[in-house]
Amino acid sequence: MSLKFLIQSLNEGEKDSWETFAYAFGVVGSVVLHAIVLHPTVFLLVHLGMQCRVATSSLIYKKVARNNGNCFSSSCPIFI
């Protein structure tokens, strides 16, 4: 919205008015706020995804390692 008003005020030729500076500050402020809010959120989501992947891999590895020694017969429920 600020970008729309900034372009309109620049097209009207008001390059030194306080409104033009306010709209420019609104555009810059919204970009900075977006970066401040979005970057940590995405970082935490990626970190959580990696933790889930490691936990799942660990559970699968432990299950296979535990059952590897006694699952060589076809009567085992998990036949590898």
BASENU-399802 format. One record per atom (N, C-alpha, C): residue in one letter; chain; atom name; x, y, z. Coordinates in Angstrom, 3 decimals, decimal comma. Each point is the difference from the previous one (the first is absolute). Layout:
+------+------+------+----------+----------+----------+
: code : unit : site :        x :        y :        z :
+------+------+------+----------+----------+----------+
:    A :    A :   CA :        X :        Y :        Z :
...
+------+------+------+----------+----------+----------+
END
This chain:
+------+------+------+----------+----------+----------+
: code : unit : site :        x :        y :        z :
+------+------+------+----------+----------+----------+
:    M :    A :    N :    0,817 :   -1,174 :    0,000 :
:    M :    A :   CA :   -0,817 :    1,174 :    0,000 :
:    M :    A :    C :    0,879 :    1,263 :    0,000 :
:    S :    A :    N :    1,062 :   -0,035 :    0,821 :
:    S :    A :   CA :    0,900 :    1,151 :    0,027 :
:    S :    A :    C :    0,688 :    0,194 :   -1,334 :
:    L :    A :    N :    0,314 :   -1,118 :   -0,646 :
:    L :    A :   CA :    0,664 :    0,094 :   -1,308 :
:    L :    A :    C :   -0,912 :    0,654 :   -1,032 :
:    K :    A :    N :   -1,283 :   -0,320 :    0,065 :
:    K :    A :   CA :   -0,961 :    0,605 :   -0,921 :
:    K :    A :    C :   -0,057 :    1,521 :    0,207 :
:    F :    A :    N :   -0,099 :    0,426 :    1,246 :
:    F :    A :   CA :   -0,064 :    1,438 :    0,289 :
:    F :    A :    C :    1,318 :    0,693 :   -0,301 :
:    L :    A :    N :    1,121 :   -0,707 :    0,198 :
:    L :    A :   CA :    1,306 :    0,567 :   -0,325 :
:    L :    A :    C :    0,119 :    0,256 :   -1,498 :
:    I :    A :    N :   -0,423 :   -0,961 :   -0,793 :
:    I :    A :   CA :    0,052 :    0,185 :   -1,460 :
:    I :    A :    C :   -0,932 :    1,117 :   -0,440 :
:    Q :    A :    N :   -1,191 :    0,067 :    0,582 :
:    Q :    A :   CA :   -0,932 :    1,065 :   -0,358 :
:    Q :    A :    C :    0,549 :    1,372 :    0,368 :
:    S :    A :    N :    0,620 :    0,115 :    1,171 :
:    S :    A :   CA :    0,517 :    1,306 :    0,401 :
:    S :    A :    C :    1,212 :    0,398 :   -0,842 :
:    L :    A :    N :    0,787 :   -0,963 :   -0,434 :
:    L :    A :   CA :    1,131 :    0,321 :   -0,871 :
:    L :    A :    C :   -0,465 :    0,383 :   -1,404 :
:    N :    A :    N :   -1,088 :   -0,624 :   -0,462 :
:    N :    A :   CA :   -0,540 :    0,351 :   -1,317 :
:    N :    A :    C :   -0,624 :    1,397 :   -0,006 :
:    E :    A :    N :   -0,502 :    0,429 :    1,138 :
:    E :    A :   CA :   -0,592 :    1,331 :    0,093 :
:    E :    A :    C :    1,061 :    1,093 :    0,094 :
:    G :    A :    N :    1,239 :   -0,381 :    0,222 :
:    G :    A :   CA :    1,074 :    0,976 :    0,050 :
:    G :    A :    C :    0,299 :    0,526 :    1,380 :
:    E :    A :    N :   -0,537 :   -0,601 :    1,019 :
:    E :    A :   CA :    0,258 :    0,444 :    1,368 :
:    E :    A :    C :    1,216 :   -0,753 :    0,545 :
:    K :    A :    N :    1,190 :    0,412 :   -0,404 :
:    K :    A :   CA :    1,194 :   -0,740 :    0,391 :
:    K :    A :    C :    0,571 :    0,465 :    1,333 :
:    D :    A :    N :   -0,423 :    1,143 :    0,493 :
:    D :    A :   CA :    0,549 :    0,512 :    1,253 :
:    D :    A :    C :   -1,034 :    0,068 :    1,116 :
:    S :    A :    N :   -1,150 :   -0,583 :   -0,176 :
:    S :    A :   CA :   -1,023 :    0,095 :    1,046 :
:    S :    A :    C :    0,262 :   -1,056 :    1,078 :
:    W :    A :    N :   -0,524 :    0,239 :    1,152 :
:    W :    A :   CA :    0,190 :   -0,926 :    1,112 :
:    W :    A :    C :   -0,763 :   -1,297 :   -0,228 :
:    E :    A :    N :   -1,094 :    0,060 :   -0,772 :
:    E :    A :   CA :   -0,766 :   -1,212 :   -0,286 :
:    E :    A :    C :    0,812 :   -0,992 :   -0,822 :
:    T :    A :    N :    0,778 :    0,509 :   -0,965 :
:    T :    A :   CA :    0,823 :   -0,878 :   -0,818 :
:    T :    A :    C :    1,037 :   -0,709 :    0,861 :
:    F :    A :    N :    0,605 :    0,742 :    0,915 :
:    F :    A :   CA :    0,976 :   -0,622 :    0,900 :
:    F :    A :    C :   -0,666 :   -1,000 :    0,942 :
:    A :    A :    N :   -1,206 :    0,302 :    0,413 :
:    A :    A :   CA :   -0,719 :   -0,921 :    0,880 :
:    A :    A :    C :   -0,346 :   -1,289 :   -0,735 :
:    Y :    A :    N :   -0,420 :    0,107 :   -1,258 :
:    Y :    A :   CA :   -0,304 :   -1,202 :   -0,781 :
:    Y :    A :    C :    1,263 :   -0,818 :   -0,255 :
:    A :    A :    N :    1,114 :    0,680 :   -0,278 :
:    A :    A :   CA :    1,267 :   -0,708 :   -0,198 :
:    A :    A :    C :    0,422 :   -0,711 :    1,282 :
:    F :    A :    N :   -0,157 :    0,669 :    1,129 :
:    F :    A :   CA :    0,317 :   -0,625 :    1,277 :
:    F :    A :    C :   -0,920 :   -1,191 :    0,264 :
:    G :    A :    N :   -1,254 :    0,096 :   -0,413 :
:    G :    A :   CA :   -0,933 :   -1,118 :    0,152 :
:    G :    A :    C :    0,423 :   -1,208 :   -0,822 :
:    V :    A :    N :    0,481 :    0,240 :   -1,210 :
:    V :    A :   CA :    0,462 :   -1,111 :   -0,842 :
:    V :    A :    C :    1,229 :   -0,656 :    0,628 :
:    V :    A :    N :    0,973 :    0,811 :    0,395 :
:    V :    A :   CA :    1,223 :   -0,537 :    0,598 :
:    V :    A :    C :   -0,311 :   -0,688 :    1,326 :
:    G :    A :    N :   -0,850 :    0,608 :    0,802 :
:    G :    A :   CA :   -0,360 :   -0,592 :    1,284 :
:    G :    A :    C :   -0,703 :   -1,336 :   -0,141 :
:    S :    A :    N :   -0,879 :   -0,115 :   -0,991 :
:    S :    A :   CA :   -0,694 :   -1,273 :   -0,183 :
:    S :    A :    C :    0,945 :   -1,095 :   -0,476 :
:    V :    A :    N :    0,980 :    0,352 :   -0,821 :
:    V :    A :   CA :    0,978 :   -0,996 :   -0,451 :
:    V :    A :    C :    0,869 :   -0,467 :    1,169 :
:    V :    A :    N :    0,436 :    0,946 :    0,834 :
:    V :    A :   CA :    0,827 :   -0,355 :    1,154 :
:    V :    A :    C :   -0,801 :   -0,841 :    0,999 :
:    L :    A :    N :   -1,229 :    0,380 :    0,260 :
:    L :    A :   CA :   -0,853 :   -0,764 :    0,916 :
:    L :    A :    C :   -0,242 :   -1,412 :   -0,527 :
:    H :    A :    N :   -0,223 :   -0,107 :   -1,299 :
:    H :    A :   CA :   -0,192 :   -1,306 :   -0,613 :
:    H :    A :    C :    1,226 :   -0,877 :    0,188 :
:    A :    A :    N :    1,179 :    0,556 :   -0,200 :
:    A :    A :   CA :    1,235 :   -0,763 :    0,170 :
:    A :    A :    C :    0,222 :   -0,392 :    1,454 :
:    I :    A :    N :   -0,303 :    0,907 :    0,925 :
:    I :    A :   CA :    0,202 :   -0,286 :    1,419 :
:    I :    A :    C :   -0,941 :   -1,101 :    0,479 :
:    V :    A :    N :   -1,217 :   -0,019 :   -0,492 :
:    V :    A :   CA :   -0,979 :   -0,989 :    0,440 :
:    V :    A :    C :    0,167 :   -1,318 :   -0,747 :
:    L :    A :    N :    0,222 :    0,051 :   -1,287 :
:    L :    A :   CA :   -0,013 :   -1,220 :   -0,805 :
:    L :    A :    C :    1,278 :   -0,817 :    0,144 :
:    H :    A :    N :    1,154 :    0,629 :    0,099 :
:    H :    A :   CA :    1,255 :   -0,747 :    0,050 :
:    H :    A :    C :    0,077 :   -0,950 :    1,199 :
:    P :    A :    N :   -0,260 :    0,453 :    1,222 :
:    P :    A :   CA :    0,054 :   -0,952 :    1,128 :
:    P :    A :    C :   -1,063 :   -1,084 :   -0,095 :
:    T :    A :    N :   -1,157 :    0,336 :   -0,536 :
:    T :    A :   CA :   -1,060 :   -0,992 :   -0,128 :
:    T :    A :    C :    0,410 :   -1,113 :   -0,947 :
:    V :    A :    N :    0,529 :    0,348 :   -1,146 :
:    V :    A :   CA :    0,447 :   -1,009 :   -0,962 :
:    V :    A :    C :    1,165 :   -0,797 :    0,571 :
:    F :    A :    N :    0,916 :    0,671 :    0,695 :
:    F :    A :   CA :    1,129 :   -0,693 :    0,610 :
:    F :    A :    C :   -0,489 :   -1,042 :    1,003 :
:    L :    A :    N :   -0,951 :    0,363 :    0,856 :
:    L :    A :   CA :   -0,512 :   -0,943 :    0,992 :
:    L :    A :    C :   -0,741 :   -1,162 :   -0,649 :
:    L :    A :    N :   -0,739 :    0,263 :   -1,071 :
:    L :    A :   CA :   -0,700 :   -1,088 :   -0,690 :
:    L :    A :    C :    0,973 :   -0,976 :   -0,658 :
:    V :    A :    N :    1,057 :    0,515 :   -0,610 :
:    V :    A :   CA :    1,003 :   -0,871 :   -0,607 :
:    V :    A :    C :    0,722 :   -0,802 :    1,080 :
:    H :    A :    N :    0,314 :    0,639 :    1,118 :
:    H :    A :   CA :    0,669 :   -0,676 :    1,105 :
:    H :    A :    C :   -0,886 :   -1,112 :    0,563 :
:    L :    A :    N :   -1,286 :    0,262 :    0,156 :
:    L :    A :   CA :   -0,934 :   -1,015 :    0,482 :
:    L :    A :    C :   -0,095 :   -1,165 :   -0,982 :
:    G :    A :    N :   -0,014 :    0,290 :   -1,291 :
:    G :    A :   CA :   -0,030 :   -1,056 :   -1,004 :
:    G :    A :    C :    1,230 :   -0,879 :    0,054 :
:    M :    A :    N :    1,168 :    0,607 :    0,210 :
:    M :    A :   CA :    1,227 :   -0,799 :    0,117 :
:    M :    A :    C :   -0,018 :   -0,860 :    1,255 :
:    Q :    A :    N :   -0,517 :    0,532 :    1,101 :
:    Q :    A :   CA :   -0,091 :   -0,786 :    1,223 :
:    Q :    A :    C :   -0,939 :   -1,194 :   -0,185 :
:    C :    A :    N :   -1,109 :    0,208 :   -0,685 :
:    C :    A :   CA :   -0,929 :   -1,111 :   -0,271 :
:    C :    A :    C :    0,655 :   -1,054 :   -0,878 :
:    R :    A :    N :    0,765 :    0,436 :   -0,995 :
:    R :    A :   CA :    0,670 :   -0,942 :   -0,890 :
:    R :    A :    C :    1,038 :   -0,820 :    0,755 :
:    V :    A :    N :    0,775 :    0,636 :    0,869 :
:    V :    A :   CA :    1,005 :   -0,713 :    0,787 :
:    V :    A :    C :   -0,662 :   -0,972 :    0,969 :
:    A :    A :    N :   -1,077 :    0,420 :    0,636 :
:    A :    A :   CA :   -0,701 :   -0,871 :    0,948 :
:    A :    A :    C :   -0,580 :   -1,219 :   -0,713 :
:    T :    A :    N :   -0,589 :    0,201 :   -1,165 :
:    T :    A :   CA :   -0,575 :   -1,110 :   -0,754 :
:    T :    A :    C :    1,090 :   -0,959 :   -0,463 :
:    S :    A :    N :    1,100 :    0,539 :   -0,491 :
:    S :    A :   CA :    1,111 :   -0,852 :   -0,438 :
:    S :    A :    C :    0,575 :   -0,782 :    1,170 :
:    S :    A :    N :    0,094 :    0,639 :    1,149 :
:    S :    A :   CA :    0,521 :   -0,675 :    1,184 :
:    S :    A :    C :   -0,909 :   -1,145 :    0,436 :
:    L :    A :    N :   -1,301 :    0,234 :   -0,026 :
:    L :    A :   CA :   -0,937 :   -1,065 :    0,369 :
:    L :    A :    C :    0,082 :   -1,177 :   -0,967 :
:    I :    A :    N :    0,098 :    0,277 :   -1,274 :
:    I :    A :   CA :    0,102 :   -1,072 :   -0,992 :
:    I :    A :    C :    1,307 :   -0,765 :    0,183 :
:    Y :    A :    N :    1,101 :    0,721 :    0,235 :
:    Y :    A :   CA :    1,293 :   -0,649 :    0,189 :
:    Y :    A :    C :   -0,016 :   -0,893 :    1,239 :
:    K :    A :    N :   -0,568 :    0,486 :    1,112 :
:    K :    A :   CA :   -0,059 :   -0,802 :    1,219 :
:    K :    A :    C :   -0,861 :   -1,243 :   -0,195 :
:    K :    A :    N :   -1,089 :    0,134 :   -0,717 :
:    K :    A :   CA :   -0,885 :   -1,135 :   -0,251 :
:    K :    A :    C :    0,707 :   -1,059 :   -0,833 :
:    V :    A :    N :    0,713 :    0,436 :   -1,028 :
:    V :    A :   CA :    0,709 :   -0,943 :   -0,858 :
:    V :    A :    C :    1,163 :   -0,634 :    0,758 :
:    A :    A :    N :    0,734 :    0,792 :    0,767 :
:    A :    A :   CA :    1,143 :   -0,530 :    0,741 :
:    A :    A :    C :   -0,447 :   -0,978 :    1,082 :
:    R :    A :    N :   -1,115 :    0,255 :    0,640 :
:    R :    A :   CA :   -0,491 :   -0,885 :    1,050 :
:    R :    A :    C :   -0,497 :   -1,318 :   -0,588 :
:    N :    A :    N :   -0,662 :    0,065 :   -1,132 :
:    N :    A :   CA :   -0,589 :   -1,193 :   -0,594 :
:    N :    A :    C :    0,941 :   -0,705 :   -0,977 :
:    N :    A :    N :    1,159 :    0,562 :   -0,237 :
:    N :    A :   CA :    0,891 :   -0,577 :   -0,999 :
:    N :    A :    C :    0,534 :   -1,352 :    0,452 :
:    G :    A :    N :    0,276 :   -0,175 :    1,273 :
:    G :    A :   CA :    0,601 :   -1,243 :    0,477 :
:    G :    A :    C :   -0,975 :   -1,150 :    0,109 :
:    N :    A :    N :   -1,243 :    0,229 :    0,232 :
:    N :    A :   CA :   -0,934 :   -1,105 :    0,236 :
:    N :    A :    C :   -1,113 :   -0,065 :   -1,048 :
:    C :    A :    N :    0,165 :    0,553 :   -1,150 :
:    C :    A :   CA :   -1,054 :   -0,002 :   -1,026 :
:    C :    A :    C :    0,490 :   -0,629 :   -1,295 :
:    F :    A :    N :    0,625 :   -1,138 :    0,089 :
:    F :    A :   CA :    0,432 :   -0,650 :   -1,228 :
:    F :    A :    C :   -0,923 :   -1,152 :   -0,382 :
:    S :    A :    N :   -1,007 :   -0,240 :    0,785 :
:    S :    A :   CA :   -0,951 :   -1,063 :   -0,354 :
:    S :    A :    C :   -1,256 :    0,635 :   -0,575 :
:    S :    A :    N :   -0,752 :   -0,780 :   -0,717 :
:    S :    A :   CA :   -1,221 :    0,524 :   -0,623 :
:    S :    A :    C :   -1,137 :    0,135 :    1,010 :
:    S :    A :    N :    0,185 :   -0,517 :    1,216 :
:    S :    A :   CA :   -1,049 :    0,129 :    1,015 :
:    S :    A :    C :    0,045 :    1,349 :    0,707 :
:    C :    A :    N :    1,030 :    0,790 :   -0,261 :
:    C :    A :   CA :    0,124 :    1,315 :    0,620 :
:    C :    A :    C :   -1,026 :    0,964 :   -0,618 :
:    P :    A :    N :   -0,666 :    0,813 :    0,813 :
:    P :    A :   CA :   -0,990 :    0,932 :   -0,569 :
:    P :    A :    C :    0,630 :    1,049 :   -0,919 :
:    I :    A :    N :    1,265 :    0,358 :    0,234 :
:    I :    A :   CA :    0,688 :    0,938 :   -0,862 :
:    I :    A :    C :    1,143 :   -0,773 :   -0,653 :
:    F :    A :    N :   -0,249 :   -0,540 :   -1,160 :
:    F :    A :   CA :    1,007 :   -0,814 :   -0,686 :
:    F :    A :    C :    0,802 :    0,883 :   -0,931 :
:    I :    A :    N :    1,293 :    0,089 :    0,248 :
:    I :    A :   CA :    0,880 :    0,846 :   -0,823 :
:    I :    A :    C :    0,717 :   -0,870 :   -1,001 :
+------+------+------+----------+----------+----------+
END
